[in-house]
Amino acid sequence: MRGGGRGRPDLRAEIDQLSEVVTVQRPIVTRPATNHYYFLRGLLRCRPCGELLVPAFSSCGRRLYGCLRPGCPRPWLPAGETEDQVWTRFQLLNESAARDVPPAGRQEALAAVLNEIVVGVPGSELTYDWRD
């Protein structure tokens, strides 16, 4: 290492962060996902491809949603963050109804009011198609 063994102290953190990004973009699926852990199953659609996003576990145990179409530019989404974002939106619009929904009932509650949620290339770009 140059500089008398002095390296950039933040290099390890940068490498770890890049490794995390690579894992989220194309995870290795190690086991099938279940509805209990993925309450947005069947509601998320990829904007670039038009395909439904599928739930998966990564090789490091992260819960994700992703498009299986080869070459899709949209990276895999962290399931927990996406679910929190959608549930918060539901709570803001349906405060009294959301209060009585247990965690195990969230998929049913969302399916009753949503046709689908279209996910853009940045995963935070969600377009909600609400039922009338």
N, C-alpha and C positions, 0 to 999 in steps of 0.2 A: 504494500500500500504506500502511496506517495505521501510526502509531508511527515516523515518520521513516524508513521503508524497512525497518524491522526486522520480519521475519515470524517465524513459528515455524520454527526450524531443522529440526524433524522433519517438517514438512509434506510435503516431497518424498518422504521414506521412506513416509509414510502413503499418499500417492497411488500410489506404486509397489506397495505391498502390496495396496491395493484393486484395482489393475489386475490383479495376479496372481490374486486371488480371482475376479474377473469372468471372466478367461480360463479358469480351471479349471472354473467352473460351467457354462459353455456355450461350448466351443471351436469355432473354425471349422476343420473338417477339411480338410486340404490334400492328403493322399494316403492311399491305403489302407495298412492295417497288415499286418504279416506275423507268422506264428507265431514266427519267430526272436526278434522283439522283444517278444512278448507271450505268455509261457508260462502265463498264467492264462486265456487265451482258452477260452471254453466252460465255464468252471468258476464264474464269478462271476454271481450272480443278484441283481437289485434287490429288496430287501425290500418297498418300497411298491408296486411295479408287478408283480413276479413275472417280469419280462423278463430275458433274459440281457444282461449288460453287453457292450458292443462296444468293441474297441480302436480308438484313433484317434490321429492326430498333430494337435496344435493348430497354429494359424497361426504360433505362435512356436517350433514344433519340439518341444514337450513331448509325451511319450508319456502317454496317458490311457486310462482305461476309463470308459464311461458308458452311461446308459440313454437310448435314443432316443425313449421315449414322451413326447409333449408334456405339459408341466405336471408332470413328475416332480419331487418335492421334493429328491431326492438329488443332490448336486452330482457333477460328474465327479471321478474319483479319479486322483491322480498314479500312474502305472503302477509306477515304480521303488519307491516307498515301499510300495505295496500288495504287490508281488511280494516285497520283502524281508521284510515282516511274515509273509506266508504261508510263505515258504521257511524262515524262522527257526522257526516253529511246527512245520513238518515235520521239521526237523533235531532239535528237542528231543524229538520223539516217535519218531523213526527215525534215531538218530545213526549207527549203522553203515551203514545203507542210503544215507543222504544223503551220506556221505563219498565214496562212489564215483560219484556222479552228476555228470557234467560239466554246465556251464551249458546246453548245447544239449539235454540230456536231462531238464531239469526238468519240462517240460510232461508228458512221458510218465510220469515218476515220480509226479507229483501226480495225474494222471488215474487211475493204478492204485490209489490209496488214497482218493481223494475222489469223492463223487457230485457235490457242489457246495459253494460257499461263498456264503452269503447275506449281502449287504452292506446294512447299515442306513443311515439318513439321515446320521448321522455316519459318514464313510467308514472310521473305525477300528473300527467295530462289525461284526465278522466272526463269523458263526456257521458252523462247519465241520460238514458232513454226511459223516462218514467211512464208507467201505465196510467191511462186516463181514469 
